[in-house]
Amino acid sequence: FAGGLRDMFGEVLKYGAMIVDNLRVYKQPVIVYVPYEAELRGGAWVVIDSSINPDQMQMYAAEVCQGGVLEPEGIVMLKYPEDDIVNTMMRLHPGLADLPPEKQEKKKRDLLPTFKHLAVQFAAMHDTPKVMLEKKIISGIVEWNR
C-alpha cells in the first residue's frame, strides 16, 4: 500500500484490513515463510505479522532475506535525522571540530553522504533473520539447500 489514488481506488487498504481482521480470530495454524533472498516490507509485513494472532500464526525466514515495516532509508530518515548524523560526524571524525567554521561546513557537506550511507547500512543490519529471531519476530530460520 503506497497511499496513492490507485491504491485507494483499488481498495488495497480495505482488503488488507479485512485480512488482518480475519487472521486475528482465525482458529487454524497459519505459517508464513519469507523465502531465500526475498524482502517483505510495508503493508505486506503488517498484514501477516505473527503478533496479529500469536497463538495460531508463526513466521519463518530463510537465512538470507530481509524484512520490516520500513526500508532502512525510511528508518534513518525518521530515527536518525541529518542533525544527529552531523553530531555523530563531529564526535567521530578526528580534527573536524578544530577546523575553521567555513572549512568545517565544507568538510561536513563532503562527509554527509558517506555518513548517511553508513547509517542506512547499520539500519539494514536490523532487518536480517538473525535479528528478527532474537527479537522474537520470527519463530525460526530455515536453511536453504540449493
N, C-alpha and C positions, 0 to 999 in steps of 0.2 A: 504494500500500500504506500503509494508515494504522496497521497493527499491532493493530487491534481483532479481536474474535471473528469478526465477519462475514468479514473478510479471511482469517483463519486457517481458518475452515471452508470458504471458497471456494478455498482453496489458492492465493491470489494470489502469495504469496512463492515457492511451489514452481514455479509456471508462469513467473514472472519469471526465476527461476534457470535454468530449462530453456531459455528464450530466450537468456540470456547464454551458457550452455554451448554452445549450437549456433552462435550468432554468432561465438564465439571461434575455431571451427575451420572456418567457412564459407569456401568457396573461390571464390565468385562475388561480384561487386561489390554492395554494399549502399549505397544512397543514402538519407539521411534529410533531410527538409526540414521546417523549422519555419515554418509559414505566417504570413502577414501578421496582425498583432495576436494571434497565438497565444502561449500560455505553456506551456512544458514544464518540469515540476518533479518532484522526488522520485524515486520508483521508476521512473517512466516515463523520466526522464532517464538514470538509471543503466542501464536495460536497453538503451538504444540509443546510449549514449556510444561515439563512434568509437574510443576508446582500447581497447575490447574486442578489436578486430581492425583495427589501423591500416592493414594492407596492403589490406584489402578494403572498409572502411567509410569513408564520407565524410559529413559533416553540413554542411548549408547552412541558411541562415536568411534570411527576409525582412528588409528593413531596419527594420521596426517589429515587434518581437516581444521576448519575454523568455524567459530560460531559466537553469536552475541547479538544483542538488540541493535547496537550501533556499530558502525565501521570504526576502526581505530582513529581515522581522521576526525570523526564526529566526537569521539571521546576526548581527544586532545582539545578540540575547539571548545567543548563545554567545561572540562575539568582542569585544563592546563592552558589558560589563555596566554596570549602573547606577553603580557606584563610578567607573568610568572616565569615564562621561558627566559625573558631578559634577566630577571632576578637570578635564575639558575646560572645563566651565562656569566653574570657578574661574579657570582660565587665561585664558579669552577674554572674560569679562564684566567690563568696567571697573568698579572700585569694589566688586565683590561681596566681595572679601576684606577690605575696610575696614569693612564693616558690623558692628554688634554681633552676637554669636552668635545671639540669638533672631530678629533681623531677617534675618540671613544664611540661617538654616534655612527661614524662610518664603519668602524670595526663591528659594531652591533648589527648594522644592516647587512654586512657581509656574512656574519656568522649565523644570522637568524634562520636562513633556510636549512642549514646543517643541523641546528638545534631542534628545529621543528621536525625534521626527518627522524632524528633520534627519539623524539617524544612519540611519534607515530609508531616507530618500531617497538618501543617499550610498551605502548598500549596494545599492539598486536600480539605481544607475547602472552597477554592475558586471555586471548581467545583460543588457546590451544587445548586439546583434550586433557592433558595432564592437569592444567589449572582448573578446568571445568570439573574434573573428578575430585580434586582437592576441595573445591568449594561445594561439592555435592550437587552440582547442576546436572551431571550425568551419572548414571549408575555404574558404568564401566567403559573400558576401552577395548575395542575388538580388533585383534591383529588382522592385518590384511595380508593374505597369502596370494601371491601372483602366480 
